[in-house]
């Protein structure tokens, strides 16, 4: 992940956790984001349950829609 993307996400991390959880609740998912943190190269999202592909897609779409994010630089596991 580029440093610019990293800074955009980390700067308002509490907002992103809240928004991610609202989206997941909207689709009646039992998964919630507990924490978003980072290491030198990645943004790491910890959850309360094992991630299902559909939930992961919701989180990935949210991150890619953030302003000023280079979506080509976003990879999901």
mmJSON file of the N, C-alpha and C atoms, coordinates in Angstrom:
{"data_MODEL":{"atom_site":{
"group_PDB":["ATOM","ATOM","ATOM","ATOM","ATOM","ATOM","ATOM","ATOM","ATOM","ATOM","ATOM","ATOM","ATOM","ATOM","ATOM","ATOM","ATOM","ATOM","ATOM","ATOM","ATOM","ATOM","ATOM","ATOM","ATOM","ATOM","ATOM","ATOM","ATOM","ATOM","ATOM","ATOM","ATOM","ATOM","ATOM","ATOM","ATOM","ATOM","ATOM","ATOM","ATOM","ATOM","ATOM","ATOM","ATOM","ATOM","ATOM","ATOM","ATOM","ATOM","ATOM","ATOM","ATOM","ATOM","ATOM","ATOM","ATOM","ATOM","ATOM","ATOM","ATOM","ATOM","ATOM","ATOM","ATOM","ATOM","ATOM","ATOM","ATOM","ATOM","ATOM","ATOM","ATOM","ATOM","ATOM","ATOM","ATOM","ATOM","ATOM","ATOM","ATOM","ATOM","ATOM","ATOM","ATOM","ATOM","ATOM","ATOM","ATOM","ATOM","ATOM","ATOM","ATOM","ATOM","ATOM","ATOM","ATOM","ATOM","ATOM","ATOM","ATOM","ATOM","ATOM","ATOM","ATOM","ATOM","ATOM","ATOM","ATOM","ATOM","ATOM","ATOM","ATOM","ATOM","ATOM","ATOM","ATOM","ATOM","ATOM","ATOM","ATOM","ATOM","ATOM","ATOM","ATOM","ATOM","ATOM","ATOM","ATOM","ATOM","ATOM","ATOM","ATOM","ATOM","ATOM","ATOM","ATOM","ATOM","ATOM","ATOM","ATOM","ATOM","ATOM","ATOM","ATOM","ATOM","ATOM","ATOM","ATOM","ATOM","ATOM","ATOM","ATOM","ATOM","ATOM","ATOM","ATOM","ATOM","ATOM","ATOM","ATOM","ATOM","ATOM","ATOM","ATOM","ATOM","ATOM","ATOM","ATOM","ATOM","ATOM","ATOM","ATOM","ATOM","ATOM","ATOM","ATOM","ATOM","ATOM","ATOM","ATOM","ATOM","ATOM","ATOM","ATOM","ATOM","ATOM","ATOM","ATOM","ATOM","ATOM","ATOM","ATOM","ATOM","ATOM","ATOM","ATOM","ATOM","ATOM","ATOM","ATOM","ATOM","ATOM","ATOM","ATOM","ATOM","ATOM","ATOM","ATOM","ATOM","ATOM","ATOM","ATOM","ATOM","ATOM","ATOM","ATOM","ATOM","ATOM","ATOM","ATOM","ATOM","ATOM","ATOM","ATOM","ATOM","ATOM","ATOM","ATOM","ATOM","ATOM"],
"id":[1,2,3,4,5,6,7,8,9,10,11,12,13,14,15,16,17,18,19,20,21,22,23,24,25,26,27,28,29,30,31,32,33,34,35,36,37,38,39,40,41,42,43,44,45,46,47,48,49,50,51,52,53,54,55,56,57,58,59,60,61,62,63,64,65,66,67,68,69,70,71,72,73,74,75,76,77,78,79,80,81,82,83,84,85,86,87,88,89,90,91,92,93,94,95,96,97,98,99,100,101,102,103,104,105,106,107,108,109,110,111,112,113,114,115,116,117,118,119,120,121,122,123,124,125,126,127,128,129,130,131,132,133,134,135,136,137,138,139,140,141,142,143,144,145,146,147,148,149,150,151,152,153,154,155,156,157,158,159,160,161,162,163,164,165,166,167,168,169,170,171,172,173,174,175,176,177,178,179,180,181,182,183,184,185,186,187,188,189,190,191,192,193,194,195,196,197,198,199,200,201,202,203,204,205,206,207,208,209,210,211,212,213,214,215,216,217,218,219,220,221,222,223,224,225,226,227,228,229,230,231],
"type_symbol":["N","C","C","N","C","C","N","C","C","N","C","C","N","C","C","N","C","C","N","C","C","N","C","C","N","C","C","N","C","C","N","C","C","N","C","C","N","C","C","N","C","C","N","C","C","N","C","C","N","C","C","N","C","C","N","C","C","N","C","C","N","C","C","N","C","C","N","C","C","N","C","C","N","C","C","N","C","C","N","C","C","N","C","C","N","C","C","N","C","C","N","C","C","N","C","C","N","C","C","N","C","C","N","C","C","N","C","C","N","C","C","N","C","C","N","C","C","N","C","C","N","C","C","N","C","C","N","C","C","N","C","C","N","C","C","N","C","C","N","C","C","N","C","C","N","C","C","N","C","C","N","C","C","N","C","C","N","C","C","N","C","C","N","C","C","N","C","C","N","C","C","N","C","C","N","C","C","N","C","C","N","C","C","N","C","C","N","C","C","N","C","C","N","C","C","N","C","C","N","C","C","N","C","C","N","C","C","N","C","C","N","C","C","N","C","C","N","C","C","N","C","C","N","C","C","N","C","C","N","C","C"],
"label_atom_id":["N","CA","C","N","CA","C","N","CA","C","N","CA","C","N","CA","C","N","CA","C","N","CA","C","N","CA","C","N","CA","C","N","CA","C","N","CA","C","N","CA","C","N","CA","C","N","CA","C","N","CA","C","N","CA","C","N","CA","C","N","CA","C","N","CA","C","N","CA","C","N","CA","C","N","CA","C","N","CA","C","N","CA","C","N","CA","C","N","CA","C","N","CA","C","N","CA","C","N","CA","C","N","CA","C","N","CA","C","N","CA","C","N","CA","C","N","CA","C","N","CA","C","N","CA","C","N","CA","C","N","CA","C","N","CA","C","N","CA","C","N","CA","C","N","CA","C","N","CA","C","N","CA","C","N","CA","C","N","CA","C","N","CA","C","N","CA","C","N","CA","C","N","CA","C","N","CA","C","N","CA","C","N","CA","C","N","CA","C","N","CA","C","N","CA","C","N","CA","C","N","CA","C","N","CA","C","N","CA","C","N","CA","C","N","CA","C","N","CA","C","N","CA","C","N","CA","C","N","CA","C","N","CA","C","N","CA","C","N","CA","C","N","CA","C","N","CA","C","N","CA","C","N","CA","C","N","CA","C","N","CA","C","N","CA","C","N","CA","C"],
"label_alt_id":[null,null,null,null,null,null,null,null,null,null,null,null,null,null,null,null,null,null,null,null,null,null,null,null,null,null,null,null,null,null,null,null,null,null,null,null,null,null,null,null,null,null,null,null,null,null,null,null,null,null,null,null,null,null,null,null,null,null,null,null,null,null,null,null,null,null,null,null,null,null,null,null,null,null,null,null,null,null,null,null,null,null,null,null,null,null,null,null,null,null,null,null,null,null,null,null,null,null,null,null,null,null,null,null,null,null,null,null,null,null,null,null,null,null,null,null,null,null,null,null,null,null,null,null,null,null,null,null,null,null,null,null,null,null,null,null,null,null,null,null,null,null,null,null,null,null,null,null,null,null,null,null,null,null,null,null,null,null,null,null,null,null,null,null,null,null,null,null,null,null,null,null,null,null,null,null,null,null,null,null,null,null,null,null,null,null,null,null,null,null,null,null,null,null,null,null,null,null,null,null,null,null,null,null,null,null,null,null,null,null,null,null,null,null,null,null,null,null,null,null,null,null,null,null,null,null,null,null,null,null,null],
"label_comp_id":["UNK","UNK","UNK","UNK","UNK","UNK","UNK","UNK","UNK","UNK","UNK","UNK","UNK","UNK","UNK","UNK","UNK","UNK","UNK","UNK","UNK","UNK","UNK","UNK","UNK","UNK","UNK","UNK","UNK","UNK","UNK","UNK","UNK","UNK","UNK","UNK","UNK","UNK","UNK","UNK","UNK","UNK","UNK","UNK","UNK","UNK","UNK","UNK","UNK","UNK","UNK","UNK","UNK","UNK","UNK","UNK","UNK","UNK","UNK","UNK","UNK","UNK","UNK","UNK","UNK","UNK","UNK","UNK","UNK","UNK","UNK","UNK","UNK","UNK","UNK","UNK","UNK","UNK","UNK","UNK","UNK","UNK","UNK","UNK","UNK","UNK","UNK","UNK","UNK","UNK","UNK","UNK","UNK","UNK","UNK","UNK","UNK","UNK","UNK","UNK","UNK","UNK","UNK","UNK","UNK","UNK","UNK","UNK","UNK","UNK","UNK","UNK","UNK","UNK","UNK","UNK","UNK","UNK","UNK","UNK","UNK","UNK","UNK","UNK","UNK","UNK","UNK","UNK","UNK","UNK","UNK","UNK","UNK","UNK","UNK","UNK","UNK","UNK","UNK","UNK","UNK","UNK","UNK","UNK","UNK","UNK","UNK","UNK","UNK","UNK","UNK","UNK","UNK","UNK","UNK","UNK","UNK","UNK","UNK","UNK","UNK","UNK","UNK","UNK","UNK","UNK","UNK","UNK","UNK","UNK","UNK","UNK","UNK","UNK","UNK","UNK","UNK","UNK","UNK","UNK","UNK","UNK","UNK","UNK","UNK","UNK","UNK","UNK","UNK","UNK","UNK","UNK","UNK","UNK","UNK","UNK","UNK","UNK","UNK","UNK","UNK","UNK","UNK","UNK","UNK","UNK","UNK","UNK","UNK","UNK","UNK","UNK","UNK","UNK","UNK","UNK","UNK","UNK","UNK","UNK","UNK","UNK","UNK","UNK","UNK","UNK","UNK","UNK","UNK","UNK","UNK"],
"label_asym_id":["A","A","A","A","A","A","A","A","A","A","A","A","A","A","A","A","A","A","A","A","A","A","A","A","A","A","A","A","A","A","A","A","A","A","A","A","A","A","A","A","A","A","A","A","A","A","A","A","A","A","A","A","A","A","A","A","A","A","A","A","A","A","A","A","A","A","A","A","A","A","A","A","A","A","A","A","A","A","A","A","A","A","A","A","A","A","A","A","A","A","A","A","A","A","A","A","A","A","A","A","A","A","A","A","A","A","A","A","A","A","A","A","A","A","A","A","A","A","A","A","A","A","A","A","A","A","A","A","A","A","A","A","A","A","A","A","A","A","A","A","A","A","A","A","A","A","A","A","A","A","A","A","A","A","A","A","A","A","A","A","A","A","A","A","A","A","A","A","A","A","A","A","A","A","A","A","A","A","A","A","A","A","A","A","A","A","A","A","A","A","A","A","A","A","A","A","A","A","A","A","A","A","A","A","A","A","A","A","A","A","A","A","A","A","A","A","A","A","A","A","A","A","A","A","A","A","A","A","A","A","A"],
"label_entity_id":["1","1","1","1","1","1","1","1","1","1","1","1","1","1","1","1","1","1","1","1","1","1","1","1","1","1","1","1","1","1","1","1","1","1","1","1","1","1","1","1","1","1","1","1","1","1","1","1","1","1","1","1","1","1","1","1","1","1","1","1","1","1","1","1","1","1","1","1","1","1","1","1","1","1","1","1","1","1","1","1","1","1","1","1","1","1","1","1","1","1","1","1","1","1","1","1","1","1","1","1","1","1","1","1","1","1","1","1","1","1","1","1","1","1","1","1","1","1","1","1","1","1","1","1","1","1","1","1","1","1","1","1","1","1","1","1","1","1","1","1","1","1","1","1","1","1","1","1","1","1","1","1","1","1","1","1","1","1","1","1","1","1","1","1","1","1","1","1","1","1","1","1","1","1","1","1","1","1","1","1","1","1","1","1","1","1","1","1","1","1","1","1","1","1","1","1","1","1","1","1","1","1","1","1","1","1","1","1","1","1","1","1","1","1","1","1","1","1","1","1","1","1","1","1","1","1","1","1","1","1","1"],
"label_seq_id":[1,1,1,2,2,2,3,3,3,4,4,4,5,5,5,6,6,6,7,7,7,8,8,8,9,9,9,10,10,10,11,11,11,12,12,12,13,13,13,14,14,14,15,15,15,16,16,16,17,17,17,18,18,18,19,19,19,20,20,20,21,21,21,22,22,22,23,23,23,24,24,24,25,25,25,26,26,26,27,27,27,28,28,28,29,29,29,30,30,30,31,31,31,32,32,32,33,33,33,34,34,34,35,35,35,36,36,36,37,37,37,38,38,38,39,39,39,40,40,40,41,41,41,42,42,42,43,43,43,44,44,44,45,45,45,46,46,46,47,47,47,48,48,48,49,49,49,50,50,50,51,51,51,52,52,52,53,53,53,54,54,54,55,55,55,56,56,56,57,57,57,58,58,58,59,59,59,60,60,60,61,61,61,62,62,62,63,63,63,64,64,64,65,65,65,66,66,66,67,67,67,68,68,68,69,69,69,70,70,70,71,71,71,72,72,72,73,73,73,74,74,74,75,75,75,76,76,76,77,77,77],
"pdbx_PDB_ins_code":[null,null,null,null,null,null,null,null,null,null,null,null,null,null,null,null,null,null,null,null,null,null,null,null,null,null,null,null,null,null,null,null,null,null,null,null,null,null,null,null,null,null,null,null,null,null,null,null,null,null,null,null,null,null,null,null,null,null,null,null,null,null,null,null,null,null,null,null,null,null,null,null,null,null,null,null,null,null,null,null,null,null,null,null,null,null,null,null,null,null,null,null,null,null,null,null,null,null,null,null,null,null,null,null,null,null,null,null,null,null,null,null,null,null,null,null,null,null,null,null,null,null,null,null,null,null,null,null,null,null,null,null,null,null,null,null,null,null,null,null,null,null,null,null,null,null,null,null,null,null,null,null,null,null,null,null,null,null,null,null,null,null,null,null,null,null,null,null,null,null,null,null,null,null,null,null,null,null,null,null,null,null,null,null,null,null,null,null,null,null,null,null,null,null,null,null,null,null,null,null,null,null,null,null,null,null,null,null,null,null,null,null,null,null,null,null,null,null,null,null,null,null,null,null,null,null,null,null,null,null,null],
"Cartn_x":[0.848,0.0,0.895,0.518,1.331,1.23,2.229,2.241,1.067,0.693,-0.438,-1.726,-1.996,-3.18,-3.14,-1.994,-1.804,-2.188,-1.688,-1.956,-3.433,-4.077,-5.496,-6.327,-6.035,-6.821,-6.535,-5.274,-4.893,-5.347,-5.369,-5.712,-7.094,-8.046,-9.404,-9.835,-9.002,-9.213,-10.51,-10.846,-12.069,-13.321,-13.31,-14.437,-14.562,-13.429,-13.449,-13.935,-13.57,-14.078,-15.591,-16.068,-17.504,-18.267,-17.775,-18.445,-18.442,-17.336,-17.249,-18.285,-18.402,-19.368,-20.812,-21.093,-22.435,-22.787,-21.829,-22.073,-22.323,-21.541,-21.707,-23.041,-23.439,-24.744,-25.875,-25.667,-26.673,-26.998,-26.041,-26.274,-26.461,-26.725,-27.009,-25.847,-24.63,-23.447,-23.211,-22.731,-22.367,-20.927,-20.194,-18.806,-18.754,-17.867,-17.614,-16.109,-15.715,-14.313,-14.038,-13.061,-12.687,-11.628,-10.71,-9.542,-8.972,-8.54,-7.779,-6.433,-5.38,-4.033,-3.131,-1.874,-0.973,0.41,1.108,2.54,3.189,4.38,5.056,4.457,3.772,3.326,1.832,1.112,-0.262,-1.177,-2.448,-3.495,-4.068,-4.185,-4.667,-5.976,-6.996,-8.307,-8.569,-8.731,-9.071,-10.58,-11.137,-12.587,-12.949,-14.228,-14.698,-14.967,-15.023,-15.285,-14.402,-14.359,-13.631,-14.343,-13.577,-14.137,-14.678,-15.881,-16.474,-16.211,-16.132,-15.794,-16.722,-18.014,-18.954,-18.686,-18.34,-18.006,-16.714,-15.747,-14.472,-14.67,-15.558,-15.843,-16.446,-17.302,-17.913,-16.833,-15.918,-14.83,-13.919,-13.586,-12.71,-13.353,-14.638,-15.335,-15.355,-15.563,-15.565,-14.205,-13.142,-11.794,-11.5,-11.882,-11.606,-12.39,-13.529,-14.343,-13.93,-12.964,-12.504,-11.899,-12.074,-11.498,-9.987,-9.436,-7.982,-7.259,-7.959,-7.316,-7.002,-5.812,-5.437,-5.923,-7.077,-7.683,-6.871,-5.98,-5.118,-4.102,-3.905,-2.904,-3.514,-4.836,-5.519,-5.602,-5.084,-5.177,-5.831,-6.646,-7.245,-6.699,-6.787,-6.235,-7.252],
"Cartn_y":[-1.164,0.0,1.228,2.211,3.411,4.222,5.049,5.87,6.842,7.352,8.28,7.581,6.378,5.621,5.332,4.954,4.635,5.833,7.013,8.212,8.602,8.461,8.801,7.915,6.634,5.69,5.858,5.939,6.008,7.317,8.403,9.707,9.715,8.979,8.957,7.518,6.787,5.361,5.048,5.837,5.562,5.711,6.647,6.829,5.627,5.107,3.974,2.692,2.487,1.316,1.432,2.589,2.807,2.629,3.221,3.11,1.678,0.983,-0.415,-1.249,-1.039,-1.797,-1.472,-0.219,0.148,-0.586,-0.659,-1.37,-2.858,-3.448,-4.87,-5.148,-4.267,-4.422,-4.269,-3.408,-3.179,-4.416,-5.324,-6.571,-7.733,-7.399,-8.379,-9.352,-8.861,-9.675,-9.744,-10.872,-11.011,-10.576,-10.338,-9.906,-8.403,-7.985,-6.574,-6.335,-5.161,-4.774,-4.34,-4.964,-4.597,-3.51,-3.611,-2.736,-2.622,-1.441,-1.247,-0.693,-1.388,-0.942,-1.104,-0.834,-0.907,-1.371,-1.909,-2.116,-1.244,-1.488,-0.608,-0.632,-1.707,-1.853,-2.088,-2.379,-2.811,-2.18,-2.136,-1.829,-3.185,-3.43,-4.713,-4.479,-5.236,-5.115,-6.401,-6.278,-7.454,-7.461,-8.672,-8.821,-9.762,-9.757,-10.6,-12.035,-12.28,-13.617,-13.848,-15.079,-15.395,-14.706,-14.102,-13.32,-14.237,-13.901,-14.582,-13.699,-14.283,-13.538,-12.35,-12.526,-11.425,-10.249,-10.541,-9.473,-8.782,-9.548,-8.987,-8.068,-8.448,-7.604,-6.271,-6.269,-5.029,-4.097,-4.642,-3.837,-3.32,-4.169,-3.764,-2.639,-2.752,-1.709,-0.396,-0.471,0.744,1.443,0.704,1.292,1.896,1.206,1.708,2.969,3.199,4.376,5.606,5.461,6.615,7.652,8.921,9.99,9.895,10.164,10.236,8.905,7.8,6.491,5.979,5.482,4.838,3.39,3.104,1.782,0.688,1.025,0.015,-0.53,0.2,-0.173,-0.988,-1.256,-1.99,-3.46,-4.319,-5.761,-6.368,-7.376,-8.066,-9.483,-10.075,-11.422,-12.478],
"Cartn_z":[0.0,0.0,0.0,-0.802,-0.883,0.404,0.635,1.853,1.87,0.705,0.634,1.066,0.531,0.935,2.426,2.909,4.312,5.191,4.86,5.65,5.626,4.474,4.358,5.275,5.302,6.101,7.585,7.963,9.373,10.019,9.268,9.829,10.479,9.897,10.441,10.725,11.387,11.597,12.344,13.354,14.117,13.26,12.338,11.421,10.5,10.03,9.107,9.781,11.035,11.773,11.91,12.292,12.477,11.159,10.088,8.794,8.276,8.452,8.034,8.782,10.072,10.864,10.478,10.136,9.68,8.389,7.467,6.216,6.465,7.354,7.647,8.344,9.255,9.916,8.909,7.916,6.887,6.068,5.955,5.222,6.187,7.451,8.505,8.739,8.577,8.853,10.36,10.813,12.223,12.465,11.401,11.521,11.773,12.655,12.917,12.929,12.481,12.563,13.997,14.634,15.996,16.005,15.069,15.097,13.696,13.35,12.119,12.552,12.182,12.545,11.333,11.504,10.357,10.764,9.782,9.918,8.851,8.455,7.5,6.105,5.739,4.359,4.194,5.268,5.127,6.161,5.806,6.769,7.173,8.456,8.961,9.69,9.32,9.955,10.726,12.034,12.846,13.053,13.079,13.188,14.324,14.678,15.764,15.31,14.021,13.474,12.263,11.813,10.582,9.426,8.559,7.466,6.376,5.899,4.754,3.534,2.375,1.17,0.942,1.146,0.909,1.856,3.109,4.064,3.669,3.224,2.795,1.596,0.693,-0.474,-0.061,0.952,1.445,1.996,2.779,3.363,2.258,1.305,0.201,-0.615,-0.93,-1.689,-0.916,0.399,1.219,1.139,1.329,1.308,-0.066,-1.136,-2.48,-2.81,-2.13,-2.411,-1.602,-0.711,0.061,-0.876,-0.553,-1.367,-1.397,-2.548,-2.752,-2.571,-2.631,-2.526,-3.923,-4.111,-5.366,-5.282,-5.872,-5.729,-6.404,-7.313,-7.932,-6.931,-5.86,-4.855,-3.717,-3.755,-2.703,-3.083,-2.212,-2.414,-1.193,-1.413,-0.276,-0.227,0.961,1.105,0.751],
"occupancy":[1.0,1.0,1.0,1.0,1.0,1.0,1.0,1.0,1.0,1.0,1.0,1.0,1.0,1.0,1.0,1.0,1.0,1.0,1.0,1.0,1.0,1.0,1.0,1.0,1.0,1.0,1.0,1.0,1.0,1.0,1.0,1.0,1.0,1.0,1.0,1.0,1.0,1.0,1.0,1.0,1.0,1.0,1.0,1.0,1.0,1.0,1.0,1.0,1.0,1.0,1.0,1.0,1.0,1.0,1.0,1.0,1.0,1.0,1.0,1.0,1.0,1.0,1.0,1.0,1.0,1.0,1.0,1.0,1.0,1.0,1.0,1.0,1.0,1.0,1.0,1.0,1.0,1.0,1.0,1.0,1.0,1.0,1.0,1.0,1.0,1.0,1.0,1.0,1.0,1.0,1.0,1.0,1.0,1.0,1.0,1.0,1.0,1.0,1.0,1.0,1.0,1.0,1.0,1.0,1.0,1.0,1.0,1.0,1.0,1.0,1.0,1.0,1.0,1.0,1.0,1.0,1.0,1.0,1.0,1.0,1.0,1.0,1.0,1.0,1.0,1.0,1.0,1.0,1.0,1.0,1.0,1.0,1.0,1.0,1.0,1.0,1.0,1.0,1.0,1.0,1.0,1.0,1.0,1.0,1.0,1.0,1.0,1.0,1.0,1.0,1.0,1.0,1.0,1.0,1.0,1.0,1.0,1.0,1.0,1.0,1.0,1.0,1.0,1.0,1.0,1.0,1.0,1.0,1.0,1.0,1.0,1.0,1.0,1.0,1.0,1.0,1.0,1.0,1.0,1.0,1.0,1.0,1.0,1.0,1.0,1.0,1.0,1.0,1.0,1.0,1.0,1.0,1.0,1.0,1.0,1.0,1.0,1.0,1.0,1.0,1.0,1.0,1.0,1.0,1.0,1.0,1.0,1.0,1.0,1.0,1.0,1.0,1.0,1.0,1.0,1.0,1.0,1.0,1.0,1.0,1.0,1.0,1.0,1.0,1.0,1.0,1.0,1.0,1.0,1.0,1.0],
"B_iso_or_equiv":[0.0,0.0,0.0,0.0,0.0,0.0,0.0,0.0,0.0,0.0,0.0,0.0,0.0,0.0,0.0,0.0,0.0,0.0,0.0,0.0,0.0,0.0,0.0,0.0,0.0,0.0,0.0,0.0,0.0,0.0,0.0,0.0,0.0,0.0,0.0,0.0,0.0,0.0,0.0,0.0,0.0,0.0,0.0,0.0,0.0,0.0,0.0,0.0,0.0,0.0,0.0,0.0,0.0,0.0,0.0,0.0,0.0,0.0,0.0,0.0,0.0,0.0,0.0,0.0,0.0,0.0,0.0,0.0,0.0,0.0,0.0,0.0,0.0,0.0,0.0,0.0,0.0,0.0,0.0,0.0,0.0,0.0,0.0,0.0,0.0,0.0,0.0,0.0,0.0,0.0,0.0,0.0,0.0,0.0,0.0,0.0,0.0,0.0,0.0,0.0,0.0,0.0,0.0,0.0,0.0,0.0,0.0,0.0,0.0,0.0,0.0,0.0,0.0,0.0,0.0,0.0,0.0,0.0,0.0,0.0,0.0,0.0,0.0,0.0,0.0,0.0,0.0,0.0,0.0,0.0,0.0,0.0,0.0,0.0,0.0,0.0,0.0,0.0,0.0,0.0,0.0,0.0,0.0,0.0,0.0,0.0,0.0,0.0,0.0,0.0,0.0,0.0,0.0,0.0,0.0,0.0,0.0,0.0,0.0,0.0,0.0,0.0,0.0,0.0,0.0,0.0,0.0,0.0,0.0,0.0,0.0,0.0,0.0,0.0,0.0,0.0,0.0,0.0,0.0,0.0,0.0,0.0,0.0,0.0,0.0,0.0,0.0,0.0,0.0,0.0,0.0,0.0,0.0,0.0,0.0,0.0,0.0,0.0,0.0,0.0,0.0,0.0,0.0,0.0,0.0,0.0,0.0,0.0,0.0,0.0,0.0,0.0,0.0,0.0,0.0,0.0,0.0,0.0,0.0,0.0,0.0,0.0,0.0,0.0,0.0,0.0,0.0,0.0,0.0,0.0,0.0],
"pdbx_formal_charge":[null,null,null,null,null,null,null,null,null,null,null,null,null,null,null,null,null,null,null,null,null,null,null,null,null,null,null,null,null,null,null,null,null,null,null,null,null,null,null,null,null,null,null,null,null,null,null,null,null,null,null,null,null,null,null,null,null,null,null,null,null,null,null,null,null,null,null,null,null,null,null,null,null,null,null,null,null,null,null,null,null,null,null,null,null,null,null,null,null,null,null,null,null,null,null,null,null,null,null,null,null,null,null,null,null,null,null,null,null,null,null,null,null,null,null,null,null,null,null,null,null,null,null,null,null,null,null,null,null,null,null,null,null,null,null,null,null,null,null,null,null,null,null,null,null,null,null,null,null,null,null,null,null,null,null,null,null,null,null,null,null,null,null,null,null,null,null,null,null,null,null,null,null,null,null,null,null,null,null,null,null,null,null,null,null,null,null,null,null,null,null,null,null,null,null,null,null,null,null,null,null,null,null,null,null,null,null,null,null,null,null,null,null,null,null,null,null,null,null,null,null,null,null,null,null,null,null,null,null,null,null],
"auth_seq_id":[1,1,1,2,2,2,3,3,3,4,4,4,5,5,5,6,6,6,7,7,7,8,8,8,9,9,9,10,10,10,11,11,11,12,12,12,13,13,13,14,14,14,15,15,15,16,16,16,17,17,17,18,18,18,19,19,19,20,20,20,21,21,21,22,22,22,23,23,23,24,24,24,25,25,25,26,26,26,27,27,27,28,28,28,29,29,29,30,30,30,31,31,31,32,32,32,33,33,33,34,34,34,35,35,35,36,36,36,37,37,37,38,38,38,39,39,39,40,40,40,41,41,41,42,42,42,43,43,43,44,44,44,45,45,45,46,46,46,47,47,47,48,48,48,49,49,49,50,50,50,51,51,51,52,52,52,53,53,53,54,54,54,55,55,55,56,56,56,57,57,57,58,58,58,59,59,59,60,60,60,61,61,61,62,62,62,63,63,63,64,64,64,65,65,65,66,66,66,67,67,67,68,68,68,69,69,69,70,70,70,71,71,71,72,72,72,73,73,73,74,74,74,75,75,75,76,76,76,77,77,77],
"auth_comp_id":["UNK","UNK","UNK","UNK","UNK","UNK","UNK","UNK","UNK","UNK","UNK","UNK","UNK","UNK","UNK","UNK","UNK","UNK","UNK","UNK","UNK","UNK","UNK","UNK","UNK","UNK","UNK","UNK","UNK","UNK","UNK","UNK","UNK","UNK","UNK","UNK","UNK","UNK","UNK","UNK","UNK","UNK","UNK","UNK","UNK","UNK","UNK","UNK","UNK","UNK","UNK","UNK","UNK","UNK","UNK","UNK","UNK","UNK","UNK","UNK","UNK","UNK","UNK","UNK","UNK","UNK","UNK","UNK","UNK","UNK","UNK","UNK","UNK","UNK","UNK","UNK","UNK","UNK","UNK","UNK","UNK","UNK","UNK","UNK","UNK","UNK","UNK","UNK","UNK","UNK","UNK","UNK","UNK","UNK","UNK","UNK","UNK","UNK","UNK","UNK","UNK","UNK","UNK","UNK","UNK","UNK","UNK","UNK","UNK","UNK","UNK","UNK","UNK","UNK","UNK","UNK","UNK","UNK","UNK","UNK","UNK","UNK","UNK","UNK","UNK","UNK","UNK","UNK","UNK","UNK","UNK","UNK","UNK","UNK","UNK","UNK","UNK","UNK","UNK","UNK","UNK","UNK","UNK","UNK","UNK","UNK","UNK","UNK","UNK","UNK","UNK","UNK","UNK","UNK","UNK","UNK","UNK","UNK","UNK","UNK","UNK","UNK","UNK","UNK","UNK","UNK","UNK","UNK","UNK","UNK","UNK","UNK","UNK","UNK","UNK","UNK","UNK","UNK","UNK","UNK","UNK","UNK","UNK","UNK","UNK","UNK","UNK","UNK","UNK","UNK","UNK","UNK","UNK","UNK","UNK","UNK","UNK","UNK","UNK","UNK","UNK","UNK","UNK","UNK","UNK","UNK","UNK","UNK","UNK","UNK","UNK","UNK","UNK","UNK","UNK","UNK","UNK","UNK","UNK","UNK","UNK","UNK","UNK","UNK","UNK","UNK","UNK","UNK","UNK","UNK","UNK"],
"auth_asym_id":["A","A","A","A","A","A","A","A","A","A","A","A","A","A","A","A","A","A","A","A","A","A","A","A","A","A","A","A","A","A","A","A","A","A","A","A","A","A","A","A","A","A","A","A","A","A","A","A","A","A","A","A","A","A","A","A","A","A","A","A","A","A","A","A","A","A","A","A","A","A","A","A","A","A","A","A","A","A","A","A","A","A","A","A","A","A","A","A","A","A","A","A","A","A","A","A","A","A","A","A","A","A","A","A","A","A","A","A","A","A","A","A","A","A","A","A","A","A","A","A","A","A","A","A","A","A","A","A","A","A","A","A","A","A","A","A","A","A","A","A","A","A","A","A","A","A","A","A","A","A","A","A","A","A","A","A","A","A","A","A","A","A","A","A","A","A","A","A","A","A","A","A","A","A","A","A","A","A","A","A","A","A","A","A","A","A","A","A","A","A","A","A","A","A","A","A","A","A","A","A","A","A","A","A","A","A","A","A","A","A","A","A","A","A","A","A","A","A","A","A","A","A","A","A","A","A","A","A","A","A","A"],
"auth_atom_id":["N","CA","C","N","CA","C","N","CA","C","N","CA","C","N","CA","C","N","CA","C","N","CA","C","N","CA","C","N","CA","C","N","CA","C","N","CA","C","N","CA","C","N","CA","C","N","CA","C","N","CA","C","N","CA","C","N","CA","C","N","CA","C","N","CA","C","N","CA","C","N","CA","C","N","CA","C","N","CA","C","N","CA","C","N","CA","C","N","CA","C","N","CA","C","N","CA","C","N","CA","C","N","CA","C","N","CA","C","N","CA","C","N","CA","C","N","CA","C","N","CA","C","N","CA","C","N","CA","C","N","CA","C","N","CA","C","N","CA","C","N","CA","C","N","CA","C","N","CA","C","N","CA","C","N","CA","C","N","CA","C","N","CA","C","N","CA","C","N","CA","C","N","CA","C","N","CA","C","N","CA","C","N","CA","C","N","CA","C","N","CA","C","N","CA","C","N","CA","C","N","CA","C","N","CA","C","N","CA","C","N","CA","C","N","CA","C","N","CA","C","N","CA","C","N","CA","C","N","CA","C","N","CA","C","N","CA","C","N","CA","C","N","CA","C","N","CA","C","N","CA","C","N","CA","C","N","CA","C","N","CA","C","N","CA","C","N","CA","C"],
"pdbx_PDB_model_num":[1,1,1,1,1,1,1,1,1,1,1,1,1,1,1,1,1,1,1,1,1,1,1,1,1,1,1,1,1,1,1,1,1,1,1,1,1,1,1,1,1,1,1,1,1,1,1,1,1,1,1,1,1,1,1,1,1,1,1,1,1,1,1,1,1,1,1,1,1,1,1,1,1,1,1,1,1,1,1,1,1,1,1,1,1,1,1,1,1,1,1,1,1,1,1,1,1,1,1,1,1,1,1,1,1,1,1,1,1,1,1,1,1,1,1,1,1,1,1,1,1,1,1,1,1,1,1,1,1,1,1,1,1,1,1,1,1,1,1,1,1,1,1,1,1,1,1,1,1,1,1,1,1,1,1,1,1,1,1,1,1,1,1,1,1,1,1,1,1,1,1,1,1,1,1,1,1,1,1,1,1,1,1,1,1,1,1,1,1,1,1,1,1,1,1,1,1,1,1,1,1,1,1,1,1,1,1,1,1,1,1,1,1,1,1,1,1,1,1,1,1,1,1,1,1,1,1,1,1,1,1]
}}}
